[in-house]
Amino acid sequence: MGFVAAGQRVELVGRHTWLEAIHTGNTSGRRIMPNSFFNDVFLGKDKRGRFKPVPEEIRNNPTFYTGTVGVVGAKGKPLGATVESECKFAGSMKTVVVTPDKKQAALVDTILSCDHGFAPDGMPLLPLLNARTEKPIRTDEEMGEADTVLLKLKGQKRRFKIQTRAAGVLEVVGDVSVQVWVSDSAAISFLRRDYDCFYPRHFVYLYNRPSYNLFVAMEASERKG
């Protein structure tokens, strides 16, 4: 199963909310492909400077959550001691909380990001905990018992200063400026990427939309074990 994109074998695992996607990746031990992967897929060029073909599997399912979590405060406001958002899991709404460190808490109009993945000991880089018990969530049953979920950012973190929330430059990939659209409210979510005639391939989205179900690409299962 799976297909090759940007030199990696990946597969699609259906539509999920971003919280469902994190939980699915953590419990399956499979990495969700990060925003940098989609930069390679959408913006990679050949020796003649032309965009490389996008795999059919991605062209046919054009809206994806990347495996890169973005955390941002409300417009003009610092992240603060905690950032809260909501997201559906199996039809039930969960409150999700991220606790920035002291230096991060002062960030204003800045996206704090972290990729999904696993440490050498197998521990998730985006672990989920039940806020009431502070115990890791490892099963669907444990997720069902949690009303409030703590999301930890254990991996390498990056900061992106927002020039404007309506198509400001996020980063430059090769000779292409990647632009970002961000909710005015505080938000926690996977960054979203689209490949569609209405949504240019260099756009990234960080929206506070807790019920969105989008496609997710993970490393192919045959690469494990």
Buried (B, 14 or more C-beta within 10 A) or exposed (E): EBBEBBEBBBBBBEBBBBBBBBBBBBBBEBBBBBBBBBBBBBBBEEEEEEEBEBBEBBEEBBBBBBBBBBBBBBBEEBBBEEBEBBBBBEEEEBBBBBBBEEEBBEBBBBBBBBBBBBEEEEEBBBBBBBBEEEEBBBEBEBBEEBEEBBBBBBBEBBEBEBEEBEBBBBBEBEEBEBBBBBBEEBBBBBBBBBBEEEBBBBBBBBBBBBEBBBBBBBBBBEBEE
